[in-house]
Amino acid sequence: MNSSLYTADRTTHLKIVVVALIAATMVAGVGIAARDVDLGTDVLVSQQAQGPALKAGAPVNYSTSGTTVIR
């Protein structure tokens, strides 16, 4: 077993690359499988918010009780 990547031989580097490729493939596979697909039409289902839209109100100023803040 090689304890350092600097002194590692060619097969150790190859093992690291293979493990990294397998892990990246698994992450990409999970990401692709996590899509929300309608099985009947193979079309992505739209995710829309439900309910009324909220509008911002008037700006509000808050005052303090007069205590000193040291920054």
N, C-alpha and C positions, 0 to 999 in steps of 0.2 A: 504494500500500500504506500502510495506516495503522499507525503504530508504537506507538500508545497506544490503549487502549480508551476513554479519556476523550475523545479527539478523533475517534474512529471515527465514520463515518457510519452510517446506518440499514442499508445492505446488508451492511456488515461485521458488525454485530451479528446480523443474520439468518443469515449464513453460519456464525457461531459456534454459534448455537442449533441450526441444522440438523445440523452436525457432531456436536454433543453428543447430539442425539436419535438419530442413526444409531448412534453408539457405544454408547449405553445400550441400544438395541434389540438390537445384536449381543451385548452381554454377557448380557442376559436370554435371548436365543436359545440361547447356549452353555450357560447354566445349565439351561434346560429340556431341552435335548438330552442333557445329561450324566446324567439320571436313569437308574436301572437298571430297565428295564421288560422283563417277559417278553413276547415278541412273540406268543406263542400266546393269552394271555388278556388282555393289556393291563393287568395288575395289577402294582403295584410289588413287586419281589422283596425279601423281608425280609433284612436283613443281621444275622445272629446270630453271636455269638462261639462258637467251638468249644473244647471242652476243659473241665476241671473249674474251678470257681470257687476263687479263692484267698482265704484268711482271714488277717487281720492277726495277727501273733504278739504276744508280750508286749513292752512298752516296754523299750528298752535304753538304758542310760546309758553314755556314753563318757567316759573321763577323759583328761587330757592328761599330758604328761611333766613338768609343773611350769614350763614356760617362761612368761614374762610376755608378755601380749598388750596392746599399746598401741592404744587406739581413739581 
